[in-house]
């Protein structure tokens, strides 16, 4: 038992040392060098985390005669704290996409890791939980800063009939800034473009939203489905991959096999219309349409709020919430700024959207209309685009 605990202690210390090194390197004054060092340290951190996971697995699989309840409980406690630490680290990564001033939060994270390295799991967890709240608060501040209410602009709940608009929308969940682009489906073709030509499980290609727009001669675009960013430690071994159903502009279906029975909603773009289904399993593999993309949750369906219901819409973290929606024969893409997912559903209903699907958000948020209106965010594996017919 003593040997096992020493191994665990050493591994956690190693994790703490790596992040502390990362923190020290962040203090370098040259921005380019900071970015390079950060990327290298992040690779090292992810490698160490994988090693830690492997060691935990070995400890779990030891002959029961060589373990006891104390060690088993210690492993469970360590696993729980480890998962929390990784989650908080990934929240910090997202924040760094929109804020350059994360020094205090970095220091708090390093302090949490130091407590963890001293095998004080409850103390580390307490600090990490508080840090999660602090990061969420900072994200909210940055969301407001990046999308201020236009000066002298009245609240306008009517979406634009054409082109781009940034407006304040009054809903039963409060007033929110919305950046939105409309496309009349009589003259606009909605497509999905992908960086990969086929299914990809790891180290998948990604591109900036601007590149997707340019290579398709699109007039507008937005980030697509959830995926596993390379900067996330939990994404080691599956970097930049996504597992939701997509059909791109070349009529290629992605992740078809693992979405046969999928309960995740999807949107189908077909000529002058958009169809939303509550589960991808309701859709076959028709290649006669222009594009298909699955994500979650479905925010609005048939003019009614689908996500959030009667629950408190303020529950959950605030952030920039990307969406694709329709109102009659008009397609919309956009971002509800500084909102929970449930709040974004209320906002889109207030705008009269008939159907709306949530897209990836956080550090992936990007909206293009003659230039970036939100983002650019991180490089992404797929995007929804508006192209003139």
GUFIZA-980296 format. One record per residue (C-alpha): residue number from 1; residue in one letter; chain; x, y, z. Coordinates in Angstrom, 1 decimal. Each point is the difference from the previous one (the first is absolute). Layout:
N
     i   aa   ch       px       py       pz
   NUM    A    A        X        Y        Z
...
//
This chain:
389
     i   aa   ch       px       py       pz
     1    X    A      0.0      0.0      0.0
     2    X    A      2.8      2.4      0.9
     3    X    A      1.7     -0.6     -3.4
     4    X    A     -3.3      0.7     -1.8
     5    X    A     -0.6      3.2      1.8
     6    X    A      3.5      1.2     -0.8
     7    X    A     -0.6     -0.7     -3.7
     8    X    A     -3.2      2.0      0.1
     9    X    A      1.7      2.9      1.9
    10    X    A      2.9      0.1     -2.5
    11    X    A     -2.3      0.1     -3.0
    12    X    A     -2.1      2.8      1.4
    13    X    A      3.2      1.9      0.9
    14    X    A      1.1     -0.4     -3.6
    15    X    A     -3.3      1.4     -1.3
    16    X    A      0.4      3.0      2.4
    17    X    A      3.6      0.6     -1.2
    18    X    A     -1.0      0.0     -3.6
    19    X    A     -2.7      2.6      0.5
    20    X    A      2.2      2.1      2.2
    21    X    A      2.6      0.0     -2.8
    22    X    A     -2.7      1.0     -2.4
    23    X    A     -1.0      2.9      2.4
    24    X    A      3.5      1.2      0.2
    25    X    A      0.5      0.0     -3.7
    26    X    A     -3.2      2.0     -0.4
    27    X    A      1.7      2.9      1.8
    28    X    A      2.4      0.5     -3.0
    29    X    A     -0.4      3.4     -1.5
    30    X    A      0.1     -1.0     -3.7
    31    X    A     -3.5     -1.1     -1.1
    32    X    A      1.2     -2.3     -2.8
    33    X    A      2.3     -1.9      2.3
    34    X    A     -2.7     -0.3      2.6
    35    X    A     -2.3     -1.7     -2.6
    36    X    A      2.7     -2.4     -1.1
    37    X    A      1.0     -0.9      3.5
    38    X    A     -3.7     -0.4      0.9
    39    X    A     -0.5     -2.4     -2.8
    40    X    A      3.0     -2.1      0.9
    41    X    A     -0.9     -0.1      3.6
    42    X    A     -3.5     -1.0     -0.8
    43    X    A      1.2     -2.9     -2.1
    44    X    A      2.2     -1.1      3.0
    45    X    A     -2.9      0.4      2.4
    46    X    A     -2.3     -2.1     -2.1
    47    X    A      2.7     -2.7     -0.3
    48    X    A      0.4      0.0      3.8
    49    X    A     -3.7     -0.2      0.5
    50    X    A     -0.2     -3.1     -2.2
    51    X    A      2.7     -1.5      2.0
    52    X    A     -1.8      0.8      3.2
    53    X    A     -3.2     -1.6     -1.3
    54    X    A      2.0     -3.2     -1.0
    55    X    A      1.4     -0.2      3.5
    56    X    A     -3.4      0.4      1.6
    57    X    A     -1.3     -2.8     -2.2
    58    X    A      2.9     -2.3      1.0
    59    X    A     -0.8      0.7      3.7
    60    X    A     -3.6     -0.7     -0.5
    61    X    A      0.8     -3.4     -1.7
    62    X    A      2.4     -1.2      2.8
    63    X    A     -0.8     -3.3      1.6
    64    X    A     -2.5      0.8      2.8
    65    X    A      2.2     -1.9      2.5
    66    X    A      2.6      2.8     -0.5
    67    X    A     -2.4      2.9      0.6
    68    X    A     -2.3      1.1      2.7
    69    X    A     -2.9      2.3      0.5
    70    X    A      2.2      3.0      0.9
    71    X    A      1.9     -0.3     -3.3
    72    X    A     -3.2     -0.5     -2.0
    73    X    A     -1.6      3.1      1.6
    74    X    A      3.1      2.0     -0.6
    75    X    A      0.0     -1.0     -3.7
    76    X    A     -3.7      1.1     -0.3
    77    X    A      0.7      3.3      1.7
    78    X    A      3.0      0.6     -2.2
    79    X    A     -1.9     -0.8     -3.2
    80    X    A     -2.8      2.4      1.0
    81    X    A      2.4      2.8      0.7
    82    X    A      2.0     -0.8     -3.1
    83    X    A     -3.1      0.3     -2.2
    84    X    A     -0.9      3.3      1.7
    85    X    A      3.5      1.3     -0.6
    86    X    A     -0.1     -0.9     -3.7
    87    X    A     -3.5      1.6     -0.4
    88    X    A      1.2      3.2      1.6
    89    X    A      3.1      0.0     -2.2
    90    X    A     -2.1     -0.3     -3.1
    91    X    A     -2.2      2.9      1.2
    92    X    A      3.1      2.1      0.3
    93    X    A      1.0     -1.0     -3.5
    94    X    A     -3.3      1.2     -1.3
    95    X    A      0.4      3.3      2.0
    96    X    A      3.4      0.6     -1.5
    97    X    A     -1.6     -0.1     -3.5
    98    X    A     -1.8      3.3      0.9
    99    X    A      2.1      1.5      2.8
   100    X    A      3.8      0.7      0.2
   101    X    A     -0.2      0.9      3.7
   102    X    A     -0.4     -3.3      1.9
   103    X    A      3.0      0.4      2.3
   104    X    A     -1.9      0.0      3.2
   105    X    A     -2.1     -3.0     -1.0
   106    X    A      3.2     -1.8     -1.2
   107    X    A      1.5      0.6      3.4
   108    X    A     -3.1     -1.3      1.8
   109    X    A      0.1     -3.1     -2.2
   110    X    A      3.7     -0.6      0.8
   111    X    A     -0.9      0.4      3.7
   112    X    A     -2.7     -2.6     -0.3
   113    X    A      2.4     -2.4     -1.7
   114    X    A      2.6      0.6      2.8
   115    X    A     -2.7     -1.0      2.6
   116    X    A     -0.8     -3.0     -2.1
   117    X    A      3.7     -1.0     -0.1
   118    X    A     -0.1      0.0      3.8
   119    X    A     -2.7     -2.6     -0.2
   120    X    A     -2.6      2.4      1.5
   121    X    A     -2.7     -1.1     -2.4
   122    X    A     -3.0      1.6      1.8
   123    X    A      1.9      3.3      0.3
   124    X    A      1.0     -0.1     -3.7
   125    X    A     -3.5     -0.8     -1.1
   126    X    A     -1.4      2.9      2.1
   127    X    A      2.4      2.4     -1.7
   128    X    A     -0.7     -1.4     -3.5
   129    X    A     -3.7      0.3      0.4
   130    X    A      0.4      3.7      1.0
   131    X    A      2.4      0.5     -2.9
   132    X    A     -2.7     -1.4     -2.3
   133    X    A     -2.4      2.8      1.2
   134    X    A      2.7      2.6     -0.4
   135    X    A      0.7     -1.0     -3.6
   136    X    A     -3.7      0.0     -0.8
   137    X    A     -0.2      3.6      1.4
   138    X    A      3.0      1.1     -2.1
   139    X    A     -1.5     -1.7     -3.2
   140    X    A     -3.2      2.0      0.6
   141    X    A      1.9      3.3      0.3
   142    X    A      1.9     -0.8     -3.2
   143    X    A     -3.1     -0.9     -1.8
   144    X    A     -1.5      3.4      0.8
   145    X    A      3.2      1.8     -0.9
   146    X    A      0.1     -1.8     -3.4
   147    X    A     -3.6      0.8     -0.8
   148    X    A     -1.0      3.3      1.5
   149    X    A     -3.5      1.3     -0.6
   150    X    A      0.1      2.4     -3.0
   151    X    A     -0.1      3.6      1.1
   152    X    A     -3.6      1.5     -0.3
   153    X    A     -1.3     -3.3     -1.5
   154    X    A     -3.5     -0.8      1.2
   155    X    A     -1.0     -3.4      1.0
   156    X    A     -1.1     -1.8     -3.1
   157    X    A     -1.6     -3.5      0.1
   158    X    A     -0.4     -0.2     -3.8
   159    X    A      2.8     -1.9     -1.7
   160    X    A      1.5      1.7     -3.2
   161    X    A     -1.8     -0.7     -3.2
   162    X    A      3.4      0.0     -1.8
   163    X    A      3.7      0.1      0.9
   164    X    A      1.6      0.5      3.4
   165    X    A     -1.3      1.7      3.2
   166    X    A      1.2      0.4      3.6
   167    X    A     -3.0      0.8      2.2
   168    X    A     -1.4     -0.2      3.5
   169    X    A     -2.8     -2.4      0.4
   170    X    A     -2.5      0.1      2.9
   171    X    A     -1.1     -3.4      1.3
   172    X    A     -1.6     -1.5      3.1
   173    X    A      3.5     -0.9      1.1
   174    X    A      1.3      3.5     -0.4
   175    X    A      1.6      2.2     -2.7
   176    X    A      2.8     -1.4     -2.0
   177    X    A      2.3      1.1     -2.9
   178    X    A     -0.4     -2.1     -3.1
   179    X    A      2.3      0.0     -3.0
   180    X    A     -2.0     -1.5     -2.9
   181    X    A      0.1     -0.6     -3.8
   182    X    A     -3.0     -0.8     -2.1
   183    X    A     -0.2     -1.8     -3.4
   184    X    A     -3.1     -0.3     -2.1
   185    X    A      0.0     -3.6     -1.0
   186    X    A     -1.5      0.9     -3.4
   187    X    A      3.4      1.5     -0.9
   188    X    A      2.3     -1.5      2.7
   189    X    A      1.4     -3.5      0.0
   190    X    A      0.9     -1.3      3.5
   191    X    A      2.9     -2.5      0.0
   192    X    A      2.3     -1.7      2.4
   193    X    A      3.7     -0.1     -0.7
   194    X    A      2.6     -2.3      1.7
   195    X    A      3.7      0.2      0.3
   196    X    A      0.3     -3.8     -0.3
   197    X    A     -1.1     -2.0     -3.1
   198    X    A     -1.3     -2.9      2.2
   199    X    A     -0.3     -1.4      3.5
   200    X    A      2.9      0.9      2.2
   201    X    A      0.7     -1.3      3.5
   202    X    A      3.1      1.9      1.1
   203    X    A      2.3      2.9     -1.0
   204    X    A     -2.8      1.1     -2.4
   205    X    A      0.4      3.1     -2.3
   206    X    A     -1.6      3.3      1.0
   207    X    A     -0.3      3.4     -1.7
   208    X    A     -0.9      3.5      1.0
   209    X    A     -3.5      1.0     -0.8
   210    X    A      1.3      2.7     -2.3
   211    X    A      1.6     -2.7     -2.2
   212    X    A     -3.2     -1.9     -0.3
   213    X    A     -1.8      3.2     -1.0
   214    X    A      2.7      0.9     -2.6
   215    X    A      0.4     -3.4     -1.7
   216    X    A     -3.8     -0.2     -0.4
   217    X    A     -0.5      3.6     -1.0
   218    X    A     -2.6      0.2      2.8
   219    X    A     -1.4      3.3      1.2
   220    X    A     -0.5     -1.2      3.6
   221    X    A      1.0     -3.0      2.2
   222    X    A      0.0     -1.3      3.6
   223    X    A      1.8     -2.7      2.0
   224    X    A     -1.6     -3.4     -0.1
   225    X    A     -0.2     -3.0      2.3
   226    X    A      1.7     -0.9      3.2
   227    X    A      3.5     -1.4     -0.3
   228    X    A      3.0     -0.9      2.1
   229    X    A      2.6      2.8     -0.1
   230    X    A      3.7     -0.9      0.0
   231    X    A      0.5      2.4      3.0
   232    X    A     -2.3     -2.2      2.2
   233    X    A      1.9     -2.6      2.1
   234    X    A     -3.1     -2.3     -0.1
   235    X    A      0.2      0.0     -3.8
   236    X    A      3.4     -1.7     -0.1
   237    X    A     -0.3     -2.8     -2.6
   238    X    A     -3.0      1.5     -1.7
   239    X    A      1.1      3.6     -0.8
   240    X    A     -2.2      2.1     -2.2
   241    X    A     -2.4     -2.9     -0.6
   242    X    A     -3.8      0.3      0.1
   243    X    A     -2.4     -2.9      0.3
   244    X    A     -3.3      1.6     -1.0
   245    X    A     -1.7     -0.6     -3.4
   246    X    A      0.9      2.3     -2.8
   247    X    A     -0.4      0.0     -3.8
   248    X    A      2.3      2.5     -1.7
   249    X    A     -0.3      1.8     -3.3
   250    X    A      1.6     -3.0     -1.8
   251    X    A     -2.9     -2.2      1.1
   252    X    A      2.3     -1.9      2.4
   253    X    A     -1.5     -1.2      3.3
   254    X    A      2.2      0.1      3.1
   255    X    A     -0.4     -2.3      3.0
   256    X    A     -2.9     -1.8     -1.6
   257    X    A      0.5     -3.3      1.8
   258    X    A     -0.1      1.4      3.6
   259    X    A     -3.0      2.1     -0.7
   260    X    A     -2.5     -2.6     -1.2
   261    X    A     -1.8      0.1      3.3
   262    X    A      1.0      3.6      1.0
   263    X    A     -2.4      2.0      2.1
   264    X    A      1.9      3.2     -0.7
   265    X    A     -2.0      2.5     -2.1
   266    X    A      1.0      1.0     -3.5
   267    X    A     -0.8      2.6     -2.7
   268    X    A     -0.3     -0.8     -3.7
   269    X    A      0.6      2.7     -2.6
   270    X    A     -1.9     -0.7     -3.3
   271    X    A     -0.4      2.6     -2.7
   272    X    A     -2.5      2.6      1.2
   273    X    A     -0.7     -1.6      3.4
   274    X    A      1.4     -1.2      3.3
   275    X    A     -1.2     -3.0      1.9
   276    X    A      0.7     -0.6      3.7
   277    X    A     -0.3     -3.5      1.5
   278    X    A      0.1     -0.7      3.7
   279    X    A      2.3     -3.1     -0.5
   280    X    A      2.5     -0.7     -2.8
   281    X    A     -1.4     -3.6      0.0
   282    X    A     -3.1      1.5     -1.7
   283    X    A      2.2      0.9     -3.1
   284    X    A      1.3     -2.5     -2.5
   285    X    A      3.0      0.6     -2.2
   286    X    A     -1.6      1.9     -2.9
   287    X    A      2.6      1.8     -2.1
   288    X    A     -2.6      2.0     -1.9
   289    X    A      0.1      2.8      2.6
   290    X    A      2.6      2.8      0.3
   291    X    A      1.3     -0.8      3.4
   292    X    A     -0.7     -1.6      3.4
   293    X    A      1.4      0.8      3.4
   294    X    A     -0.8     -1.5      3.4
   295    X    A      0.7      1.8      3.3
   296    X    A     -1.9      0.6      3.3
   297    X    A     -2.1      1.1      1.6
   298    X    A     -3.0      1.0     -2.2
   299    X    A     -0.9      3.4      1.4
   300    X    A     -3.3      0.8     -1.7
   301    X    A     -2.3     -2.3     -1.9
   302    X    A     -3.4      1.0     -1.6
   303    X    A      0.2      3.5      1.6
   304    X    A      0.4     -1.5      3.5
   305    X    A      2.9      0.0      2.3
   306    X    A      1.4     -3.6     -0.1
   307    X    A      3.0      0.4      2.4
   308    X    A     -0.4      1.5      3.5
   309    X    A     -3.8     -0.4      0.2
   310    X    A     -1.3      1.4      3.3
   311    X    A      3.4     -0.4      1.7
   312    X    A      2.0      3.1      1.1
   313    X    A      1.7      1.1     -3.3
   314    X    A      2.8      1.6      1.9
   315    X    A      1.3     -3.4      1.1
   316    X    A      3.3     -0.9     -1.6
   317    X    A      3.0      2.0     -1.2
   318    X    A     -0.2      3.2     -2.0
   319    X    A      1.7      0.3     -3.3
   320    X    A     -0.4      0.6     -3.7
   321    X    A     -2.6     -2.4     -1.4
   322    X    A      0.2     -0.7     -3.8
   323    X    A     -3.2     -1.2     -1.8
   324    X    A     -1.6     -0.8     -3.3
   325    X    A     -3.7      0.8     -0.4
   326    X    A     -2.9      0.6     -2.3
   327    X    A     -3.0      2.2     -0.2
   328    X    A     -2.2     -0.9     -3.0
   329    X    A      2.2     -0.2     -3.1
   330    X    A      2.8      2.1      1.6
   331    X    A      3.1     -1.7      1.5
   332    X    A      1.9      1.6      2.9
   333    X    A      3.4     -0.5      1.5
   334    X    A      1.2      1.9      3.0
   335    X    A      1.2      0.4      3.5
   336    X    A     -1.9      0.8      3.2
   337    X    A      2.6      1.8      2.2
   338    X    A      0.6     -0.6      3.7
   339    X    A     -2.8     -2.5      0.4
   340    X    A     -0.6     -3.5      1.4
   341    X    A     -1.2     -2.5     -2.6
   342    X    A     -3.6      0.2      1.5
   343    X    A      0.1      3.8     -0.2
   344    X    A      1.0     -0.2     -3.6
   345    X    A     -3.1     -2.1     -0.7
   346    X    A     -2.2      2.6      1.6
   347    X    A      1.6      2.8     -2.0
   348    X    A     -0.5     -1.9     -3.3
   349    X    A     -3.6     -0.7      0.8
   350    X    A     -0.4      3.8      0.7
   351    X    A      1.4      0.7     -3.5
   352    X    A     -2.7     -2.2     -1.5
   353    X    A      2.2     -2.9     -1.1
   354    X    A     -2.0     -3.1     -0.9
   355    X    A      2.9     -2.4      0.6
   356    X    A      3.5      0.5      1.3
   357    X    A      3.0     -2.3      0.7
   358    X    A      2.9      0.7      2.4
   359    X    A      3.5     -0.2     -1.5
   360    X    A      3.4     -0.2      1.6
   361    X    A      1.0      3.0      2.1
   362    X    A      2.7      1.2      2.4
   363    X    A      3.4      0.3     -1.7
   364    X    A     -1.5     -1.3     -3.3
   365    X    A     -2.5      2.8     -0.4
   366    X    A      0.4      1.7     -3.4
   367    X    A     -2.4      1.9     -2.2
   368    X    A      0.9      1.5     -3.4
   369    X    A     -1.8      2.6     -2.1
   370    X    A      2.3      2.1     -2.0
   371    X    A      2.5     -0.6      2.8
   372    X    A      0.0     -1.5      3.4
   373    X    A     -3.0      1.2      2.1
   374    X    A      0.9     -2.4      2.8
   375    X    A      3.2     -2.0      0.4
   376    X    A      2.1     -1.0     -1.9
   377    X    A      0.3     -2.6      2.7
   378    X    A      2.0     -3.2     -0.4
   379    X    A      0.3     -1.9     -3.3
   380    X    A     -2.9     -2.4     -0.6
   381    X    A     -0.7     -3.3     -1.8
   382    X    A     -3.3      1.1     -1.6
   383    X    A     -2.1      3.1     -0.7
   384    X    A     -3.5      1.1     -1.2
   385    X    A      0.2      2.4     -3.0
   386    X    A     -2.4      2.3     -1.9
   387    X    A      0.7      0.0     -3.8
   388    X    A     -1.7      2.0     -2.7
   389    X    A     -1.9     -2.2     -2.4
//
